[in-house]
Amino acid sequence: MACLFVLFLVSFGLLNRLGNELLPETDDGRITVSVRFSPGAKLETTNAVIRRIHDMLRGDKEVESVFATSGGRLFGRGMARDASRGEVEFILKKGYNSFEYLRRLRPRLERLDVPDARIFAFKARVRGLRTSNSIHNKPFSLAVRGDDLNVLQHLSQEVIARLQGIPGLLNLQLEQEQRRPEFQVHLDRERASAFGLSVQQVGETVNTAVDGTIITYINRQDRRVPVRVKFQETLVRNAQDLERLPLFPAGREPIHLGHIGRVSIGQGSSEITRIDQSRMVEITADLAGRSLGDVSRDVRARLADLKFPEGYFLLPGEDEKALERTNWELMILAALAIFLVYVVMAVQYDSLVNPFVIMFAVPPALSGSILGLYLTGTSFGATALIGVIMLVGIVVNNAILMVEYIELIEGEGSPRRRAIVEGAAVRLRPILMTSVTTIVGLIPLAMGWDQGSEMLQPLGVVMLFGLSVSTFVTLFLTPCLY
């Protein structure tokens, strides 16, 4: 009993040394290279860099397929147009490790030496699986909230500078409201109304001239091709050209846009991100080789003495909040599972003593699970907790088999000591048979041999080590406690 108590204390002491993550990083062979230029970059420049990366990847023997996007990005069924950014997504052939390939790819991308370009390579997250509401869907994120965008940008840059060099934290970037050069039309509403023109009519005309308007579609086999009408780019090169844009009031002579307003070139945000009515700037990063929980602890230590002005706050990322919430909910479920197992057995045995003896099979199982995670270097997360919940219902079966048979022999008039010795000896073989077959069946899952099996590997490790330790201990502990 003393040895088991020490094992229990040691294993739970190791719990703080385990990594903590919501879901394990899965290697499904999908990698993304993101390219970003400063706002206002031309599409031709972005496309040229994307083509260089595309051609470089096509020449690698490890790469099976490549898909490139210039002038924006695709997400689900949506699309965001942005001439200053592009992405190259590719899939590795089966048998090649994504993390090892990424380690070799990043120095090659740095050697491209593209001016004014930020190029990041990262492991794409599992398609269709989102763990946060963030539009960026990165494994690590922080948010700086406040009112003044300039102050937010200054604080965010200071946060990024402090986070540089944290092991396992890569591709730190600021997901800010990008200010782009734009034509700003200052309309004289009274003068426009005198000519019979509304703000909407002027806006539609300007939009058609600069960006174009889709007037119809052409059906080509299995897809529809939009037909967009717009001015030639040479006709609208500056504010003066746009002021000469013709407008056609109903029943009047055509006028120029400059007659009812003036045009200037300024900076504007394409989107404004807010949280609780305040502006927000998000800092995102990728993880490599470390869990979210470990990296988050280092981040909190680096930012512990950082002072924010009044009205400005640093918020944890969506994934970190989801991790804490999920761990708490699953721990409650695990405790509820232990309680319900005990209640069911108490009702069946019409006693509180025998179920208490049987439930002593659970602590060794938990100790074995934690030791297994520590020895294999597996992080503690949602799938591991699900394995613990399943383990609680499995490990008590061996103790039930033994206690049931000991009670049967004792009920026939045998002394308790003799009933315990005989019952333990008779039940040894069926307990070993059922446990060993289950343990052997869990080995492929715990080893994570196949590509993409990392998602359920913690569950396999928890059940394999927990059941092994619990089976060995149950054969000796349960008869002694009885």
C-alpha positions in Angstrom: 0.0 0.0 0.0 2.8 2.4 0.8 4.5 1.8 -2.6 1.2 2.5 -4.4 0.7 5.7 -2.4 4.2 6.8 -3.4 3.5 5.9 -7.0 0.3 7.9 -6.9 2.1 11.0 -5.5 5.0 10.8 -7.9 2.7 10.4 -11.0 0.5 13.4 -10.0 3.7 15.4 -9.4 4.6 14.7 -13.0 1.3 16.2 -14.1 2.7 19.7 -14.1 5.5 18.6 -16.3 3.2 17.4 -19.1 2.5 19.6 -22.0 -1.1 20.9 -22.3 -3.0 21.2 -25.6 -6.5 21.2 -26.8 -5.9 18.7 -29.6 -2.7 17.1 -30.8 -0.9 18.4 -33.8 -1.8 16.1 -36.7 0.5 15.3 -39.6 -1.9 14.9 -42.6 0.8 16.1 -45.1 -0.8 19.6 -45.7 1.5 22.6 -45.5 0.8 26.3 -46.4 3.2 29.1 -47.4 1.8 32.6 -46.9 3.2 35.6 -48.7 2.3 39.2 -47.6 3.5 42.5 -48.9 2.8 46.0 -47.6 -0.6 47.4 -48.4 -0.8 48.8 -51.9 1.5 46.2 -53.5 0.6 45.3 -57.1 -0.9 42.0 -58.0 1.8 41.4 -60.6 4.5 41.5 -57.8 2.6 39.2 -55.6 1.9 36.8 -58.4 5.6 36.7 -59.4 6.7 35.6 -55.9 3.9 33.1 -55.7 5.0 31.6 -59.0 8.6 31.3 -57.8 7.5 29.4 -54.7 5.1 27.3 -56.7 7.8 26.2 -59.2 10.3 25.6 -56.4 7.9 23.3 -54.6 6.9 21.5 -57.7 10.5 20.4 -58.1 10.7 18.7 -54.7 10.3 14.9 -54.8 8.4 14.9 -51.5 5.5 17.1 -52.9 2.5 15.4 -54.4 0.3 18.4 -55.4 0.5 22.2 -55.2 -2.3 24.8 -55.2 -1.4 28.5 -55.4 -3.6 31.6 -54.9 -2.6 35.2 -55.7 -4.4 38.4 -54.9 -6.2 37.1 -51.8 -7.0 34.0 -49.9 -9.6 31.3 -49.8 -11.3 30.1 -46.7 -14.1 27.6 -46.8 -16.5 28.7 -49.5 -15.5 32.4 -49.1 -12.8 34.5 -50.7 -11.0 37.6 -49.5 -9.5 39.8 -52.3 -6.1 41.4 -51.4 -3.5 42.2 -54.1 -0.8 42.3 -51.5 -1.1 38.7 -50.3 -1.1 35.1 -51.6 -0.8 31.5 -50.5 0.7 28.3 -51.7 -0.9 25.1 -50.3 0.6 21.8 -51.0 0.4 18.1 -49.9 3.3 15.8 -49.3 3.4 12.3 -50.5 2.5 9.6 -48.0 5.5 8.6 -45.9 7.1 12.0 -45.6 7.0 13.9 -42.3 5.6 17.4 -42.5 7.5 18.8 -39.6 10.8 17.6 -40.9 10.0 19.0 -44.3 9.1 22.4 -42.8 12.4 22.5 -40.9 14.2 22.2 -44.3 11.8 24.5 -46.2 12.0 27.6 -44.0 15.7 28.4 -44.7 15.0 28.0 -48.4 12.3 30.5 -48.2 14.5 33.0 -46.4 17.1 32.7 -49.2 14.5 34.0 -51.7 15.3 37.5 -50.4 12.2 39.2 -51.6 12.1 42.9 -50.6 9.1 44.1 -48.6 7.7 40.6 -48.3 6.9 38.5 -45.3 7.0 34.8 -46.1 5.8 32.2 -43.6 5.6 28.4 -43.9 3.4 26.5 -41.4 1.6 23.3 -40.9 -2.0 23.6 -42.1 -4.6 22.8 -39.5 -6.9 19.9 -40.0 -9.5 20.8 -42.7 -13.0 21.4 -41.3 -11.8 21.4 -37.7 -11.8 24.8 -36.0 -11.0 25.2 -32.3 -11.7 29.0 -32.1 -13.8 31.8 -33.6 -10.7 33.6 -34.9 -10.8 34.1 -38.7 -7.1 33.3 -38.8 -7.4 29.8 -37.3 -3.9 29.9 -35.9 -2.8 27.6 -33.0 -1.6 30.6 -30.9 -3.1 34.1 -30.7 -3.3 37.1 -28.4 -5.4 40.2 -28.7 -4.7 43.8 -27.7 -7.9 45.8 -27.2 -8.4 49.6 -27.0 -9.7 52.6 -28.8 -6.8 54.3 -30.6 -5.4 52.2 -33.5 -2.0 53.9 -33.4 -1.6 53.0 -29.7 -2.8 49.5 -30.4 -0.2 49.1 -33.1 2.6 50.4 -30.8 1.6 48.1 -28.0 1.3 45.1 -30.3 4.8 45.7 -31.7 6.2 45.8 -28.2 4.4 42.5 -27.4 5.8 40.9 -30.5 9.3 42.1 -29.6 9.1 40.5 -26.2 7.8 37.2 -27.5 10.6 36.8 -30.0 12.9 33.9 -29.1 10.4 31.8 -27.1 11.1 28.1 -28.0 8.4 26.6 -30.2 6.8 30.0 -31.2 7.2 30.7 -34.9 5.9 33.1 -37.5 4.8 35.9 -35.1 2.8 38.4 -37.1 0.4 41.3 -36.5 -3.1 40.7 -37.9 -3.9 44.4 -37.9 -6.3 46.5 -39.9 -4.2 47.1 -43.0 -4.4 50.7 -44.2 -4.3 50.9 -47.9 -4.1 53.8 -50.4 -7.5 54.7 -51.7 -9.4 57.3 -53.6 -11.6 59.3 -51.2 -14.5 61.1 -52.7 -15.8 64.1 -50.7 -19.2 64.7 -52.1 -21.2 68.0 -51.9 -24.5 66.4 -51.1 -26.6 69.6 -51.7 -24.9 70.2 -55.1 -25.3 66.6 -56.1 -29.0 66.7 -55.1 -29.5 69.8 -57.2 -28.4 67.8 -60.2 -30.7 64.9 -59.2 -27.9 62.6 -58.2 -27.9 60.5 -55.0 -24.9 59.3 -53.1 -25.7 55.7 -54.1 -25.8 56.6 -57.8 -22.4 58.4 -57.6 -20.9 55.5 -55.6 -22.0 52.9 -58.1 -20.6 54.9 -61.0 -17.3 55.4 -59.2 -17.1 51.7 -58.3 -17.8 50.7 -61.9 -15.0 52.9 -63.1 -12.4 51.8 -60.6 -13.3 48.3 -59.7 -15.8 47.2 -62.3 -19.3 45.8 -62.1 -20.5 42.3 -63.0 -23.2 42.7 -65.6 -23.8 39.0 -66.6 -22.4 35.5 -66.5 -21.2 33.1 -69.3 -21.9 29.4 -68.8 -18.9 27.3 -69.7 -19.4 23.6 -69.1 -19.6 23.2 -65.3 -18.9 26.7 -64.2 -20.1 30.3 -64.6 -17.7 33.0 -65.7 -18.5 36.5 -64.5 -18.4 39.4 -67.1 -17.0 42.5 -65.5 -17.2 46.0 -67.1 -14.7 48.7 -66.0 -12.6 51.5 -67.3 -9.2 50.9 -68.7 -6.6 51.3 -65.9 -4.8 54.0 -67.9 -8.0 56.2 -67.7 -8.0 56.4 -63.9 -4.5 56.8 -62.6 -4.8 59.7 -60.2 -7.4 61.9 -58.4 -7.6 64.3 -61.3 -8.5 61.5 -63.7 -11.3 60.4 -61.4 -12.6 64.0 -61.0 -13.1 64.0 -64.8 -15.4 60.9 -64.5 -18.6 61.6 -66.4 -22.0 61.4 -64.6 -25.4 61.3 -66.3 -28.2 63.0 -64.3 -31.6 62.2 -65.5 -32.9 64.7 -68.1 -29.7 66.9 -67.8 -26.4 67.3 -69.6 -23.6 65.0 -68.4 -21.3 66.5 -65.8 -18.0 65.6 -64.3 -17.5 64.2 -60.8 -15.4 67.3 -60.0 -18.5 69.5 -60.4 -20.2 68.0 -57.3 -17.2 67.0 -55.2 -13.5 66.6 -54.9 -11.3 63.5 -55.0 -8.2 63.0 -52.8 -5.8 60.1 -52.1 -5.7 58.8 -48.5 -5.3 55.8 -46.3 -8.3 53.6 -45.3 -9.0 50.3 -43.6 -10.6 47.5 -45.6 -12.0 46.1 -42.4 -12.3 47.1 -38.8 -12.1 44.4 -36.1 -13.9 45.1 -32.8 -14.6 43.3 -29.6 -17.0 44.6 -27.0 -17.3 47.9 -28.9 -13.5 48.4 -28.8 -11.0 48.1 -31.6 -8.8 45.0 -31.5 -5.5 44.0 -33.0 -4.7 40.3 -33.0 -1.2 38.7 -32.8 -0.9 35.2 -34.2 1.8 32.6 -34.4 2.4 29.0 -35.2 3.7 26.3 -32.8 6.4 23.8 -33.5 7.6 21.1 -31.1 5.8 22.4 -28.0 2.3 22.4 -26.7 0.0 25.4 -26.4 0.0 25.2 -22.6 3.8 25.3 -22.4 4.2 28.2 -24.8 1.4 30.1 -23.0 3.2 29.8 -19.7 6.4 31.2 -21.2 4.3 34.0 -22.9 2.7 35.0 -19.6 6.2 35.1 -17.9 7.6 37.4 -20.7 4.6 39.8 -20.5 4.2 39.8 -16.7 5.8 43.2 -16.2 4.4 44.9 -19.3 2.3 47.9 -18.4 -0.7 49.0 -20.5 -2.2 52.5 -20.6 -5.6 52.9 -19.1 -8.3 51.5 -21.3 -6.0 49.0 -23.1 -6.0 45.3 -22.3 -4.2 42.2 -23.4 -6.6 39.3 -24.0 -5.8 35.6 -24.2 -6.3 33.9 -27.6 -9.4 31.9 -28.5 -7.5 28.6 -28.5 -6.1 29.2 -25.0 -9.6 30.0 -23.6 -11.0 26.9 -25.4 -8.2 24.8 -23.8 -9.0 25.9 -20.3 -12.7 25.6 -20.8 -12.5 22.1 -22.4 -10.1 20.8 -19.7 -12.3 22.0 -16.9 -15.5 20.5 -18.5 -13.8 17.1 -19.2 -12.4 16.9 -15.7 -15.9 17.4 -14.3 -17.1 14.6 -16.6 -14.3 12.3 -15.4 -15.2 13.0 -11.8 -18.9 12.4 -12.6 -18.0 9.1 -14.4 -16.2 7.9 -11.2 -19.1 8.8 -9.1 -21.7 7.2 -11.3 -19.6 3.9 -11.5 -19.5 3.8 -7.7 -23.3 4.6 -7.4 -24.2 1.8 -9.9 -22.1 -0.7 -8.1 -23.4 0.4 -4.7 -27.0 -0.2 -5.9 -26.1 -3.6 -7.4 -24.2 -4.8 -4.3 -26.6 -3.2 -1.9 -23.4 -2.2 0.0 -21.0 0.7 0.2 -18.0 -1.4 1.2 -17.4 -3.7 -1.8 -17.8 -0.9 -4.4 -15.2 1.0 -2.4 -12.8 -1.9 -2.6 -13.4 -2.2 -6.4 -12.9 1.6 -7.0 -9.3 1.3 -5.7 -8.5 0.0 -9.2 -8.9 3.6 -10.5 -6.0 5.4 -8.8 -3.4 3.0 -10.1 -4.9 3.4 -13.6 -4.7 7.2 -13.4 -1.0 6.9 -12.2 -0.2 4.6 -15.1 -1.8 7.0 -17.5 0.2 10.0 -16.3 3.4 8.0 -16.3 2.7 6.8 -19.9 2.1 10.4 -21.1 5.3 11.5 -19.4 7.5 8.6 -20.7 6.3 9.0 -24.3 6.5 12.8 -24.3 2.7 13.1 -25.1 0.9 16.2 -24.1 -2.2 16.2 -21.9 -5.3 17.3 -23.8 -8.9 16.6 -24.7 -8.3 13.2 -26.3 -6.2 12.1 -23.2 -9.0 13.2 -20.9 -11.5 11.2 -23.0 -9.2 8.2 -22.6 -9.3 8.7 -18.8 -13.1 8.7 -18.8 -13.2 5.5 -20.8 -10.5 3.9 -18.6 -12.6 4.5 -15.4 -15.3 2.2 -16.8 -12.9 -0.5 -18.0 -10.4 -0.9 -15.1 -13.1 -1.7 -12.6 -14.2 -4.8 -14.5 -11.2 -6.8 -13.3 -11.8 -5.9 -9.7 -15.5 -6.8 -10.2 -14.6 -10.3 -11.5 -12.4 -11.0 -8.5 -14.7 -9.6 -5.8 -17.7 -11.3 -7.3 -16.1 -14.8 -7.2 -14.6 -14.3 -3.7 -18.1 -13.4 -2.4 -19.5 -16.5 -4.2 -16.9 -18.8 -2.5 -17.4 -17.1 0.9 -21.1 -17.5 0.6 -20.7 -21.3 0.3 -19.2 -21.4 3.8 -15.4 -21.1 3.1 -13.3 -18.9 5.5 -12.6 -15.5 4.2 -8.8 -16.0 3.8 -9.3 -19.2 1.9 -12.0 -17.7 -0.3 -9.7 -14.8 -1.1 -6.8 -17.1 -2.0 -8.9 -19.4 -4.1 -10.9 -16.6 -5.8 -7.7 -14.7 -6.8 -6.1 -17.9 -8.2 -9.2 -18.9 -10.2 -9.8 -15.4 -11.6 -6.2 -14.8 -12.5 -6.4 -16.4 -15.9 -9.6 -14.7 -17.2 -8.4 -11.3 -15.9 -5.1 -11.7 -17.7 -6.7 -12.9 -20.9 -9.1 -10.0 -21.2 -6.6 -7.4 -20.2 -3.7 -8.6 -22.4 -5.9 -8.8 -25.5 -7.1 -5.3 -24.9 -3.6 -4.0 -24.2 -2.3 -5.7 -27.4 -5.1 -4.2 -29.4 -4.2 -0.7 -28.1 -0.6 -0.8 -29.1 -1.0 0.4 -32.8 -3.2 3.3 -31.6 -0.7 4.3 -28.8 2.3 4.0 -31.2 0.7 6.3 -33.8 2.2 4.4 -36.7 0.0 5.6 -39.5 -0.2 9.2 -40.9 -2.8 11.3 -39.2 -3.1 8.9 -36.2 -1.6 11.6 -33.9 -5.2 12.8 -33.0 -6.1 9.7 -31.1 -2.6 8.7 -29.9 -2.9 10.3 -26.4 -6.1 8.3 -25.9 -4.2 5.1 -26.8 -1.3 5.9 -24.5 -3.6 6.7 -21.6 -5.6 3.5 -21.9 -2.5 1.3 -22.7 -0.4 2.4 -19.7 -3.4 2.9 -17.4 -4.9 -0.6 -18.0 -1.4 -2.3 -17.8 -0.6 -0.8 -14.4 -4.2 -1.2 -13.1 -4.3 -4.9 -14.1 -1.0 -5.7 -12.4 -1.9 -3.8 -9.2 -5.5 -5.2 -9.1 -4.3 -8.8 -8.9 -2.5 -8.0 -5.6 -4.3 -4.9 -4.2 -8.0 -6.0 -4.5 -7.5 -9.3 -2.5 -5.6 -7.4 0.2 -8.2 -4.7 0.5 -11.0 -7.3 0.6 
